[in-house]
Amino acid sequence: MGSKLYKALFMAIGIFSLGYMIYGTGLLVIWENINRTGIWFLPVIGSWLVIYILNALAFRAIIREPHLPETNMSFWSVLRLTISGYAINYITPFVALGGEPYRIMELKPTLGIQKATSSVLLYSLMHMFSHVLFWLASIVLIVAVVPLSDVMLAGCAILLVVGLILGYWFINVYKKGFTVSTFRLLEKVPFIKNKAREFATKNAETLYEVDDQIRVLYSDRRDAFYASLFYEFVARVIGCLEIYFTAHAIGMDMTLAQSLIVSSGSSLFANLIFFFPMQLGTREGGLALALRSVGLPAAQGIFIGVVLRIREIVWIIIGLALINRKTKNNQIDNPDQKLEPVPISSN
C-alpha cells in the first residue's frame, strides 16, 4: 500500500470515528462539561502532553543505537509518531492496534523494515509491560489504603498472581523474542495456518532479525531498556493527574493516592473488555466501580468519564493533524544523516 493511500485510509477512518465519538457524546454535553470543568480542563489536556513526551522519550530510547547513525532521529519526529499513533489506536475498533502498522510504515524508509518493526514491537511491549507493573504497584497501594473485605482481598491476590505471571512472560519475551514462536503457534490454528506458514516462510529472515533485535535490547542495551521502562512507568503515574484535576473541578475531595487507585482500577476494567471500539461505556463503568471502592460517589464517574472522552477527542484531532505533517523530503527527519532511502530486503 502506497504512503499516500494508507495515510488517506487512516485519515478517513479517523474522521469517521471522531465524528462518531462527537455524535455519541453530544456537542451540547461536550460544551456543558467543558464549562463545568472550567480552568481545570487546561491541566487535564496539558497532562497528556507531558505523558506523550515521556512516551516519545521511551520510544526514542528503544530506537536509538550508537552504532547505527540512521537511528539518531530527532525528538520531534518521534513525538509526532507517538501522538499520531495513539490517535489511530483510539479510533481503531477491536484491540486498538492500528497505530503500530502506521508507525512501522512511517519508520521503514529511514530505519529499514527489520529495525522499524522491532522498534515498534519493542515499544508496544514496553508500553504494556509498564501497565502491568503499574497495576502491580496499584494493588499494593489498594491493600495498604483501602479497607477491603475478604472477597476483595482474594480478588487482589488473584490479580497480583496474574500480574506476576504476565511480568514473567514479558521478561521471557525480551530474553527470547516472540515473532517466530508466534507464527509457529499460528501455523497450528485452523483456517489461518496455511496463510501463517506462507507468510513465515516468505519473511523468515525478517522475523529472525526482529527477534534478534528484541533480545539485544534486554541483553546488550540494558540502559536503554530501563530508561524506556522508567519513562513509561512515570507516564502511567502522571496519567492519574487528569482524574485528580477533574475530581477537584467538581469539588470532590480526592487525594493523589485515590486518583492512582481510580486510574488503575478503571484502566484494568477497560482493558478486560479491550474489544470495545474507543472503550465506549467501559471506562465510565470502571470509573464508577473504582470511585465507590475508595469511598467516593460512584455517580461522578460518568462526569469524569465524559471529561476524559473530551480530552481524547482533543488529542485525536491533534494526532490526525500530525499524520499529514510533512517533514523534509517527506521522510522522518534525522539531524545526523542525509535523508535517502535505506535499502530494504525483499523478504
ZAMARGU-4260 file (C-alpha; in steps of 0.2 Angstrom, whole numbers, plus 5000, padded with zeros to 4 digits):
<rodrens>
0) 5000/5000/5000 | 5007/5017/4995 | 5011/5030/5008 | 4998/5042/5002 | 4985/5028/5001
5) 4987/5022/5019 | 4988/5039/5026 | 4972/5043/5017 | 4964/5027/5024 | 4969/5031/5042
10) 4963/5049/5040 | 4946/5043/5033 | 4944/5030/5047 | 4950/5044/5060 | 4937/5057/5053
15) 4923/5044/5054 | 4927/5038/5071 | 4930/5056/5078 | 4913/5061/5071 | 4905/5045/5079
20) 4913/5050/5096 | 4907/5068/5095 | 4889/5062/5089 | 4889/5049/5103 | 4894/5061/5116
25) 4884/5076/5110 | 4890/5093/5106 | 4879/5101/5120 | 4886/5088/5133 | 4904/5092/5127
30) 4901/5110/5129 | 4892/5109/5146 | 4906/5098/5153 | 4920/5109/5147 | 4911/5124/5156
35) 4908/5114/5171 | 4927/5108/5172 | 4932/5126/5169 | 4950/5131/5171 | 4954/5113/5176
40) 4952/5107/5159 | 4968/5115/5153 | 4979/5104/5165 | 4969/5089/5160 | 4974/5092/5142
45) 4991/5098/5147 | 4995/5082/5157 | 4994/5072/5142 | 5007/5082/5133 | 5018/5078/5147
50) 5013/5059/5145 | 5016/5059/5126 | 5033/5067/5129 | 5038/5053/5141 | 5031/5040/5129
55) 5041/5048/5115 | 5057/5048/5126 | 5054/5029/5129 | 5051/5026/5111 | 5067/5035/5106
60) 5077/5026/5119 | 5072/5010/5110 | 5075/5016/5093 | 5092/5024/5095 | 5108/5013/5094
65) 5125/5022/5094 | 5132/5011/5080 | 5118/5015/5069 | 5118/5033/5064 | 5101/5032/5055
70) 5093/5028/5072 | 5098/5045/5079 | 5081/5053/5075 | 5075/5070/5081 | 5064/5070/5096
75) 5051/5080/5086 | 5049/5066/5073 | 5047/5053/5087 | 5035/5063/5097 | 5024/5066/5081
80) 5024/5047/5078 | 5019/5044/5096 | 5004/5056/5096 | 4998/5051/5079 | 5000/5033/5083
85) 4990/5034/5099 | 4977/5044/5090 | 4974/5030/5077 | 4974/5017/5092 | 4960/5027/5100
90) 4949/5026/5084 | 4954/5008/5079 | 4939/4996/5083 | 4945/4980/5091 | 4961/4979/5101
95) 4966/4996/5096 | 4982/4992/5087 | 4980/5002/5071 | 4994/5014/5076 | 5008/5001/5076
100) 5007/4997/5057 | 5006/5016/5054 | 5022/5019/5064 | 5031/5004/5055 | 5027/5011/5038
105) 5032/5029/5043 | 5049/5022/5051 | 5053/5010/5037 | 5061/5022/5024 | 5073/5028/5037
110) 5077/5013/5048 | 5073/4998/5036 | 5059/4985/5039 | 5068/4975/5052 | 5073/4989/5063
115) 5056/4998/5061 | 5046/4983/5065 | 5057/4978/5080 | 5057/4996/5087 | 5038/4997/5086
120) 5035/4980/5093 | 5048/4983/5107 | 5039/5000/5112 | 5022/4991/5112 | 5029/4978/5123
125) 5037/4991/5134 | 5020/5001/5135 | 5011/4985/5140 | 5024/4979/5152 | 5024/4996/5161
130) 5005/4994/5163 | 5007/4978/5171 | 5020/4985/5183 | 5008/5000/5186 | 4994/4988/5191
135) 5005/4978/5202 | 5010/4994/5211 | 4992/4999/5212 | 4987/4983/5220 | 5000/4985/5234
140) 4993/5003/5236 | 4975/4997/5237 | 4979/4984/5250 | 4988/4997/5260 | 4975/5011/5259
145) 4958/5004/5255 | 4948/4994/5268 | 4945/4978/5260 | 4933/4963/5263 | 4939/4945/5262
150) 4932/4944/5245 | 4941/4959/5239 | 4957/4954/5247 | 4956/4937/5237 | 4952/4947/5221
155) 4968/4957/5224 | 4978/4941/5227 | 4972/4934/5211 | 4976/4950/5201 | 4993/4950/5210
160) 4997/4932/5204 | 4991/4936/5186 | 5001/4952/5186 | 5017/4942/5191 | 5014/4929/5178
165) 5012/4942/5165 | 5028/4951/5171 | 5037/4934/5170 | 5030/4932/5152 | 5036/4949/5147
170) 5054/4946/5153 | 5055/4929/5144 | 5049/4938/5128 | 5063/4951/5130 | 5075/4936/5133
175) 5070/4925/5118 | 5059/4936/5106 | 5042/4931/5101 | 5038/4934/5082 | 5045/4917/5076
180) 5037/4907/5090 | 5020/4917/5087 | 5020/4912/5069 | 5024/4894/5074 | 5009/4894/5085
185) 4998/4902/5072 | 5003/4888/5060 | 4993/4876/5071 | 4977/4887/5071 | 4963/4880/5059
190) 4958/4892/5044 | 4974/4903/5046 | 4988/4890/5047 | 4992/4890/5028 | 4992/4909/5027
195) 5003/4910/5043 | 5015/4896/5036 | 5016/4905/5019 | 5020/4922/5027 | 5033/4914/5040
200) 5042/4906/5026 | 5042/4921/5015 | 5048/4933/5029 | 5059/4921/5039 | 5074/4932/5038
205) 5065/4947/5044 | 5056/4938/5058 | 5073/4931/5065 | 5081/4948/5063 | 5066/4956/5073
210) 5068/4943/5087 | 5087/4946/5087 | 5084/4965/5090 | 5071/4961/5103 | 5084/4950/5113
215) 5098/4963/5110 | 5088/4977/5119 | 5087/4967/5135 | 5104/4958/5134 | 5115/4971/5127
220) 5106/4988/5129 | 5101/4987/5147 | 5102/5006/5150 | 5090/5009/5136 | 5079/4995/5142
225) 5077/5003/5160 | 5077/5021/5153 | 5062/5016/5142 | 5053/5007/5156 | 5056/5021/5168
230) 5048/5034/5156 | 5033/5023/5153 | 5030/5020/5171 | 5031/5038/5176 | 5019/5042/5161
235) 5007/5030/5169 | 5008/5039/5186 | 5006/5056/5178 | 4991/5049/5169 | 4982/5049/5186
240) 4983/5068/5187 | 4969/5070/5174 | 4957/5061/5186 | 4963/5071/5201 | 4961/5088/5192
245) 4944/5083/5185 | 4938/5077/5203 | 4944/5094/5210 | 4935/5104/5197 | 4918/5097/5204
250) 4923/5099/5222 | 4927/5081/5226 | 4940/5079/5240 | 4951/5066/5231 | 4969/5063/5236
255) 4983/5058/5224 | 4983/5041/5231 | 4965/5039/5227 | 4967/5046/5210 | 4980/5032/5207
260) 4969/5019/5213 | 4954/5025/5202 | 4965/5027/5187 | 4972/5009/5188 | 4956/5001/5193
265) 4946/5009/5178 | 4960/5005/5166 | 4960/4987/5172 | 4942/4986/5169 | 4943/4994/5152
270) 4957/4983/5146 | 4947/4967/5152 | 4934/4972/5139 | 4948/4978/5126 | 4937/4974/5110
275) 4925/4989/5113 | 4930/5002/5100 | 4936/5018/5109 | 4931/5009/5125 | 4913/5016/5124
280) 4904/5014/5140 | 4918/5003/5148 | 4928/5017/5155 | 4913/5025/5164 | 4908/5009/5172
285) 4926/5006/5178 | 4927/5024/5185 | 4911/5021/5194 | 4917/5005/5202 | 4934/5012/5206
290) 4927/5028/5214 | 4915/5018/5225 | 4929/5007/5231 | 4938/5022/5238 | 4923/5029/5246
295) 4919/5042/5233 | 4902/5045/5224 | 4901/5032/5210 | 4889/5043/5200 | 4903/5056/5197
300) 4912/5043/5187 | 4900/5047/5172 | 4906/5066/5173 | 4924/5061/5174 | 4922/5048/5160
305) 4914/5062/5149 | 4929/5074/5153 | 4942/5060/5148 | 4932/5057/5132 | 4933/5075/5128
310) 4952/5075/5131 | 4953/5060/5119 | 4944/5070/5106 | 4956/5084/5108 | 4971/5074/5106
315) 4964/5063/5092 | 4961/5079/5082 | 4979/5084/5086 | 4985/5067/5081 | 4976/5066/5065
320) 4983/5083/5060 | 5000/5076/5063 | 4998/5062/5052 | 4999/5073/5037 | 5013/5084/5044
325) 5026/5084/5031 | 5044/5083/5035 | 5059/5087/5024 | 5058/5076/5008 | 5043/5068/5016
330) 5054/5057/5027 | 5057/5056/5046 | 5069/5070/5049 | 5086/5064/5056 | 5099/5078/5061
335) 5114/5067/5058 | 5111/5059/5041 | 5106/5063/5023 | 5088/5059/5020 | 5090/5045/5007
340) 5080/5029/5006 | 5088/5014/5015 | 5089/4998/5005 | 5076/4986/5011 | 5077/4967/5010
345) 5065/4959/4998 | 5059/4947/5011
</rodrens>
